[in-house]
Amino acid sequence: MTALTDRTDDRWDDGLIARSRPRAVDGDQDEEEYEGDEGDDALVRAVSGAGSDGGKSTAPPLSPEGQALRLRLDALRQLVGLSRTRLDGKTLAEAGRVLDEAAARRGLSPQHTVVAIAGATGSGKSTLFNSLAGVQISEMGLRRPTTAAPIACSWSDGAAGLLDRLEIPGRLRRRPRETSEAEALRGMVLVDLPDLDSAVGAHRDHVDRVLALVDAVVWVVDPEKYADAVLHERYLRPLAGHAEVTFVVLNQVDRLPGEAADLVLDDLRRLLDEDGIALGEHGEPGATVLGLSALTGEGVGELRELLGQFTQEKGAATRRISADVDRAAGRLRPLYVADGHTGPEIGEAARAEFEDRLAEAVGAYAAGLAAERAWRRNAGKACGTPWLRLWRWYEGRRAPRTLAGLAALAAIGGRGQVVAEAPAEEEEVTARQRVEQAVRVVADEAVSGLPEPWAQAVRETAVRGADRLPEALDEIAVTLGAAVVVPSAKPPRPTWWPAAVLGQAAMTLLQVFGGLWLVGQIVGVLEPRLMPPVLLMVAGIIGGPLVEWSCSIAARGPARRYGQDAERRLRQAAAGCGRARVLEPVAAELLRYREVREQYATVAAGGSRLSTTRQ
């Protein structure tokens, strides 16, 4: 049962819970190793049963309910260990307290069931306590409050460890009267608590502390205060999930005439139902409600019989811890489960969009176009007519005569130095805003539907990965992009390239041969036949540009493929950088969340009550 108020155990901190190492399971007991601070040593001692008091004993083989609870506790421990770096200690404090108390209780006697009797001032709980014990142990009287500290009565030996855990001193530990009725309650440890509405703050602290540690509670109410707001709002309603280890007793029914007792019991059941407490009626699991008179003994035998059966089942501690885990899981649910979210992941569409944005940032498309133009330009130089290449050479020779050319020559000759003035605000090679936008979009896609703490963790991971991403993309754009646009080696040539060069050479030879033939006729060396040389020259003059045009048409496909290959290489480099810095860390964080959610599913799987229902 969890704490009744919002206070947490100051002894527990983040260092208490750690990832468990592989566990060796014996037939009768399980040993677990922990990594952590001093709190872990306490857990090891509790689980292994180490200690000096006589309240510890070898645990019997676990029942199916006990095995299921052990799996849930292991999952809760793993859950807290995986969440320590994502959630603050206060958020995990309740789960840590449950693990701490569960380990402590499992290390103590499983043969005993600790039952507390709690109630408001004047409800008659001390009278009921004495009636069950068969001897006056707890002081009764008109002075309020009568019970100032918890008093315990044990029906069998070996409960010292349990009472030490409740911090009940030896002077307040009693034994019942040895009767045949007492034999039915063997194994029970009954604790009489101070008044829960006591004006003394220390008394209420005793109540809250002990109620958080006992296996079951008998709530004693009277016809006057059974609807008290303090009882329902502070205790019963927060402990609605612990119905299977709860008894609600309407005392002093001897004061109610006729059918009034039944009417008050029905109204009490209505209030308990409004509190969310399941009632154990018709064989269903839930709280037991009955009326009795501790003063006259009416109904006390029935309660003693129910408590005896409850004790002999030896499942109260398991049910109690399971209810604690249920409550802790309910409080943690908003941190691990997002309703309607099937599975966190980065979709293929989001990945593709992220890579497209990075490719756009490094100018992959523009680099591909530049590479395509460079390939076509290289093809034009190789397949163009010699006269066109001669003209280009001539233009190159004339270039130094221009102002820029003269300045370049001066710089080369050492007569001056050309310094290109940088703009006032030099633009980055990649657009930082585009990169940040790409990271923000993919992070939003990844955290869609995630609980807020894990969504924040994913966003922080993406931001950390994108911290130096623009600079890395700049380097890719400068190195790989320059190599793509201006390759150090000539692009690979297609198979038809030599034939095109040979055809262009043939056209040139026709022009030269026809020209020489015509010149020979003009000077009278050859027989005058004007038509053949003219036809040869015309064929060469027309054929050369025709070959060049055909080559330009044929070069479009290879040039396009070369440009696409250059764009793909730059795109892949940018995408690889983005995956390594952003997508993979985000995917790892999502994988961590999926693992945590699986552990939470195991913890919350016991939300349905264990099959140890009292009949």
Phi, psi and omega in degrees: 000135184281173180297146184277341176241181183279000181290152178238162181286116183293344180286341183265138174215189183299333183285352184288320186256132178221166177296131182279144176279170177305138188248133175268124185255123174265173182292329186251338183209156179241138180248135183233142178248145183230156172243132179165205185264207183296329179299329179293321177300322178297320178295318179298316179297320181293316184288320182281346178084015180290143179157179185248349184273169185268011182272001182254143179212164180296130183287138176286170177303141184289139173284167176305322178294320178294322178295319178297320179294322179298318177298320180293320179293320176298318179295321179295322178296316177297320181300313180294320179298319179287338186262355187301324181273356182248333182238152181283162184298325180296324180294324183267000185298319182296315178296321178295322179294321178298316179296319180298310182291325178295317179296320179295317181291322180291339179274355181255180189301119176278353181277352182248148176238122182265120182240128178258142173254117184235151178180173181275174180299130176081007181283342178090024182292323178293324176296318178294321178301313180293325181293320178291324180284339181079009180204150181284111179249311181267137184292136177239149179170183181277340182289133181238139352281146181276309181276115182263339181213155179299137177239135185244147175226121183249132182272359178203164181282168175092011182258014183298319180297319179296319180288326174298320178296326177279356180060040176264117183292162183299329182290346180250020177253128185233167174239146181281173176287136181283103178225172177295327178291326181293332181298329180291339181259015181299131183102351180267142173241113184258133183237123176267121185263158171296170179295133181288342178251025182297147177285347179269121183297325180298326179294316178296326177295320176301317181298310182298320183292315183288321180298334179282354187239340185283166181275330182208163183225135170254109179272122181256122179235161179239166184300340183270326187242017183293340179256019183300133183295324180299315180299313186281316186281325184269333187240297188295314183295314177296336182257027182299329181286353181258030186299326185291344178244032183234133172241134176241116186246123173271106182272167176064035178292345178293345179274351183260124182279149171057230183271010182298325180298317179295322179294318179294322177297319178297318179293324177296318177298322178298316179296320178295323178295321177295330177286351181089013181272121177288138181260132182282069180248148178059037177078005180274153178291143179157187182285151177261128181240128177207161178251147180201175174227107181294334182285315182268345181091358179295124178081350181294323179298321178296317178296319179297320179295317179296318179293323177297314178297318179299319181289319183293335177294332178055032177244007184295317181298319179296315179295322180296310180296321178298319177295323176298317179295320177301316182292318178297319179296322178297321179289329182275348185307312181299342181272346185234341185236127174250117183299132177083002180259109187289314183191123181287129176195164176266113182293161180297323179296319179294320177298314181297318179295320178298314180293324177297320180293321178293320177297322177293325181293322180272000178072040182296320181294315179296322178295323177296317177297319179296319178295321178296317178295322178296321179295316180293324177295320178295322177294322178295323178294321184282325186257358180286165179291149180298328180293323177292319177294324177294322178295319179295322177296322180293319178297324177295324178290328180281344185302319180298342180285340177286168183299316180293320180295317178299319179296322178294317178297321179297321179293319180293320182282355178087005181275355179187174181223130181263125179240117179282124180284124179285147177296161183301318178236099182288130181281145176286155179295319176255151180276110183300320182296324178294320179296314180297321178296319179298317180294317181297319181294315182291327177292318178298323178293320183291325185267005182301116178085358180285150171301149190303315181301320181282328174297318178296321179296320179294317179298317179296322177297317179295320180294319178297319179293329182273002184301311181251014181295316179302320180295320179295322177291326175302315181296320178296317181295323182286315185278295183292322180297318178294322179293329179287316184287317180238082184294146180290330177248156180294148180297153178298139183263146177287170184293333182277357185299312179299323179295322179293318178295319178295320178295319178295322177294322179296318178297324179291319178297323177299317180295315181295315180296316179296322179293317179295321178299316181293321178295320178297323177291324182292319181278357176086012179282324181248161180293133182294111173218089191292324188295310183302311180295324179296318179296321179296317180294317179297319179297318179292320181292320179282321184293325181300303177299328179295318177296319179297318179295318178298320179295322179295324177293315181291335183280349183298314181298305178300322180295320179295316179296322179295319177294319178295322177295318178296318178296320181296319180296318179292321179295317179295322178296316179294319179295320178297320177296317179294322178296315183295324186267333186237302189295315182293315175298321178294318178297323177295321178293321177293324177296321177297319179295320179298320177296318179296319181294325176296319177295320179296322178300322177293319179296316184278354183295337180271016180302329173284143189296146176293152186275055175239038185296137176288135178266000000 
